[in-house]
Amino acid sequence: MSRPGPISPVVAGVEVVRPPATGAEGRTSAATAVAVTADEPVLPGHYPGFPIFPGVCVIESVRLSALAAPPPGAGALALAGVETARFLSPVFPGDELAVELEWREVAEGWRCTAEVATGRAVAARTRLRFTGARPPAEAQAVEAQAAEPHVTEPHVTEGEGAR
């Protein structure tokens, strides 16, 4: 039996600590918290006797955070790519991830830059790219504008007037 939607290796829930708000320069920021517990199914095998939350799961925590705190008016978002990821310190069971998100609209959709910290240090910095459908009313307005006929005025150079 298959489950609808993407399957996540992270079972921890995301708590929105600061809802999305748009500030200067049109960037939207938000903050979430993700508690990494010993119940995470990836921990027994990564690494036996010395569990470390894998980097891919840190990125997944950012993706889940981004979906929980999307920019206003973004519509349904889907991860299109991981543009950058830098892992700076380990994440252990019992850590709470403080995820700071910054959204910016780009030609391909949305770019989400994130800093992930534990109580000890910054654990990762990553930038994800999301695609998403425009909300229906906005999509209709864009389609209507594109369908309007474009009339160009004839170009008349100086000295060429009606004779």
C-alpha positions as CSV (number, residue, x, y, z in Angstrom):
1,M,0.0,0.0,0.0
2,S,1.5,3.4,-1.0
3,R,1.2,6.6,0.9
4,P,0.2,9.8,-1.0
5,G,2.9,12.5,-1.3
6,P,6.6,12.3,-0.6
7,I,7.9,10.1,2.1
8,S,10.2,11.7,4.7
9,P,13.0,10.0,6.6
10,V,12.4,12.6,9.4
11,V,9.5,11.8,11.9
12,A,10.0,15.0,14.1
13,G,7.3,17.6,13.8
14,V,7.9,21.2,12.9
15,E,6.8,24.0,15.2
16,V,6.5,27.4,13.6
17,V,8.1,29.7,16.2
18,R,7.8,32.9,14.1
19,P,5.3,33.0,11.3
20,P,6.3,34.3,7.8
21,A,6.5,38.1,7.6
22,T,7.6,40.2,4.7
23,G,10.2,42.9,5.5
24,A,12.5,45.2,3.6
25,E,13.6,44.3,0.1
26,G,10.6,42.0,-0.4
27,R,12.2,39.2,1.6
28,T,10.1,37.0,3.8
29,S,11.5,35.5,7.0
30,A,10.2,32.9,9.4
31,A,11.5,30.6,12.1
32,T,10.8,27.0,13.1
33,A,11.9,24.5,15.7
34,V,12.5,20.8,15.1
35,A,13.2,18.4,18.0
36,V,15.5,15.6,17.1
37,T,14.7,12.7,19.4
38,A,16.2,9.3,19.8
39,D,13.1,7.9,18.0
40,E,14.3,9.0,14.6
41,P,14.4,5.9,12.5
42,V,17.7,6.8,10.8
43,L,19.7,7.1,14.1
44,P,20.4,3.4,14.9
45,G,22.3,2.9,11.7
46,H,24.0,6.3,11.6
47,Y,26.3,5.5,13.5
48,P,25.8,2.5,15.8
49,G,27.0,3.4,19.3
50,F,27.5,7.1,18.3
51,P,24.2,8.4,16.7
52,I,24.5,11.5,14.5
53,F,21.5,13.0,12.7
54,P,22.5,12.7,9.0
55,G,23.0,15.8,6.9
56,V,20.3,14.8,4.5
57,C,17.9,14.7,7.4
58,V,19.0,18.3,8.4
59,I,18.1,19.4,4.8
60,E,14.8,17.5,5.1
61,S,14.1,19.4,8.3
62,V,14.6,22.6,6.4
63,R,12.3,21.4,3.6
64,L,9.6,20.5,6.2
65,S,10.1,23.9,7.9
66,A,9.8,25.7,4.6
67,L,6.5,23.9,3.8
68,A,5.2,24.7,7.3
69,A,6.1,28.4,7.0
70,P,5.8,29.4,3.3
71,P,5.8,33.0,2.1
72,P,2.4,34.6,1.8
73,G,0.8,34.0,-1.6
74,A,3.3,31.3,-2.7
75,G,0.6,28.6,-3.4
76,A,1.6,25.0,-3.2
77,L,5.4,24.6,-3.1
78,A,7.5,21.6,-4.2
79,L,11.3,21.2,-3.7
80,A,13.0,21.7,-7.0
81,G,16.6,21.5,-5.8
82,V,19.3,21.9,-3.2
83,E,21.4,24.8,-4.4
84,T,23.9,24.8,-1.5
85,A,24.5,22.9,1.7
86,R,27.2,23.4,4.3
87,F,27.3,21.2,7.4
88,L,29.2,23.0,10.2
89,S,28.7,20.9,13.3
90,P,27.0,17.6,14.2
91,V,23.4,17.2,15.3
92,F,22.8,14.6,18.0
93,P,19.6,13.0,19.5
94,G,18.1,15.4,22.0
95,D,19.1,18.5,20.0
96,E,16.4,21.0,19.0
97,L,17.1,22.6,15.6
98,A,16.4,26.3,15.4
99,V,15.7,26.9,11.7
100,E,15.8,30.5,10.4
101,L,14.2,30.8,7.0
102,E,14.5,33.6,4.5
103,W,12.4,33.5,1.3
104,R,12.9,35.4,-1.9
105,E,10.9,35.1,-5.1
106,V,13.0,34.3,-8.1
107,A,12.2,33.7,-11.8
108,E,12.0,29.9,-11.3
109,G,9.8,30.1,-8.2
110,W,11.1,30.7,-4.6
111,R,14.5,30.5,-3.0
112,C,14.7,29.6,0.6
113,T,18.0,30.3,2.5
114,A,18.2,28.7,5.9
115,E,20.5,28.6,8.9
116,V,20.1,25.7,11.2
117,A,21.5,25.9,14.8
118,T,21.5,23.7,17.9
119,G,22.1,24.9,21.4
120,R,25.8,24.4,20.8
121,A,26.5,26.0,17.4
122,V,25.3,26.6,13.8
123,A,24.9,23.1,12.4
124,A,24.2,24.0,8.7
125,R,23.5,26.6,6.1
126,T,21.5,25.7,3.1
127,R,19.7,27.2,0.1
128,L,16.8,25.4,-1.4
129,R,14.8,26.2,-4.6
130,F,11.1,25.6,-4.7
131,T,8.6,25.7,-7.5
132,G,5.0,26.3,-7.0
133,A,1.7,27.1,-8.6
134,R,0.4,30.6,-8.4
135,P,-2.9,31.0,-6.5
136,P,-5.8,30.6,-8.9
137,A,-6.8,34.3,-9.0
138,E,-3.3,35.5,-9.6
139,A,-2.7,32.8,-12.3
140,Q,-5.9,33.9,-14.1
141,A,-4.8,37.5,-14.1
142,V,-1.4,36.6,-15.5
143,E,-3.0,34.4,-18.2
144,A,-5.5,37.2,-19.1
145,Q,-2.7,39.7,-19.4
146,A,-0.7,37.4,-21.7
147,A,-3.8,36.8,-23.9
148,E,-4.4,40.5,-24.5
149,P,-3.6,41.6,-28.0
150,H,-0.5,43.8,-28.2
151,V,-0.9,46.7,-30.6
152,T,2.2,48.5,-31.6
153,E,2.1,52.0,-32.9
154,P,3.6,52.6,-36.4
155,H,7.0,54.2,-36.1
156,V,7.3,57.5,-37.9
157,T,10.7,59.0,-38.2
158,E,11.1,62.8,-38.3
159,G,10.6,64.3,-41.7
160,E,8.3,61.4,-42.8
161,G,4.9,62.9,-42.2
162,A,1.7,62.8,-44.2
163,R,2.2,64.2,-47.7
